[in-house]
Amino acid sequence: MEERVWFGDTSIRIVGCFALFVAWGCDKPGATPPLYKKASYEIAVVSKQDPSIQNVYALPFGKKVKIPGTDLTLLITEFLPSFSFSDKTRAVQARSEKPDNPAAYLSCFVGADLKYRQWIFQRYPRFGNDNKLPIAFYLRRIQLPDTGALK
């Protein structure tokens, strides 16, 4: 597949489009199990206008990764291997450490400004990508240290 830069500073104008998943925010900082804090997350960034245009990046947990040729930076701040909601409070939580509904909390920066964040799900890739950005984010794979990749 040909790699093209399609979300440069001319095509991604997010200023004024500060859309946050406040209702689905991670209200339990540090909820990520220790093993997953050492993982790398393979994220596909896909054009909504032309889904054949996509780039895949490896994001280490908790480290900002600048996307080449753009002013876009991505950061995984939380990972829940078994994403769910609490029956009582409806707060986001992990049912267990078994990866039966893997979800990563992705923050998107333009320059130094946080512009968007969302949960992205490995098993439900289209869920949550109704943002107003010209791009969508997909959690492709989780690479755990010394144990291999989750599929």
Secondary structure, DSSP 4 states (H G I P E B T S, - for coil): ------SSTTT---TT--EE-GGG---STT-S-GGGGG-EEEEEEEESS-TT-EEEEEEETT--EEPTTSSEEEEEEEEETBEEE-TTT--EEES-SS-SB-EEEEEEEETTEEEEEEEEESS-TTTT---SSSEEEEEEEEEETTTEEE-
